[in-house]
Amino acid sequence: MTGEAQRTAPILAREAAGEGLPTHVAIIMDGNGRWAAQRGLPRFEGHRKGIEAIRRAVRTATELGIRYLTVYSFSAENWRRPEEEVSFLMGLLKRFVRHDLAELHSNNVRVRIIGEREGLPSDIRLLLDEAEQLTRTNTGLTLLIAFNYGGRQEIASAVRALARKVKEGLLDPEAIDMDTVSMALDTRDVPDPDLVIRTSGEQRVSNFLTWQTAYSEFVFLPVFWPDFDEASFKAALDEYRRRDRRFGGLSAKAS
């Protein structure tokens, strides 16, 4: 069996066992600002309502038995936004962790943070560490929060780490394959996303999980993120079930 077949076979087996449900769903949460603009509200109110949508998504994923949920909360490029908006988003993150962490923990949710932490304010780093440490032994849904994250930046960091190992004589460059690179990423012990959902009608990846989404299915929804609810989530899952995932091979539905 080839390396690619070894990686994809367990995914197919899990899907069969879960009646077509994806093991890992990743969400690009887009449209907070436009949601607010349509209602004549400040952008801040869109971000505030977006937190409520995250709570709904986590509840739905937990109830359905999805094992991994990744949300794109703050990209490495978001620092370019106005200082006042960035400050508000940092405050939202703090409130989310402080107000929701206990409930996530009680619901057996494990929180993981992916993204670059170097250079973050110390209070933010401590908060992220606290969320991970408190929930590290939980066995239910794993909630991955992509914070200060960029897919290309993640790959570049992985390449630097592998280059250091080669330089130190710990790694033969000829031994570097796709699995080696995958194990150097922030998501090293997490299966690649089966499904990526993007809200707001935009149809692009925006530097999100660039390596990991090579074989993901994408569903683009016209709803803005603050309006994303259980029905929206299930509609994306229904679309996913209708897809024929071949991973470069022949159709599983072919006779």
Disulfide bonds with the S-S distance in Angstrom:
none
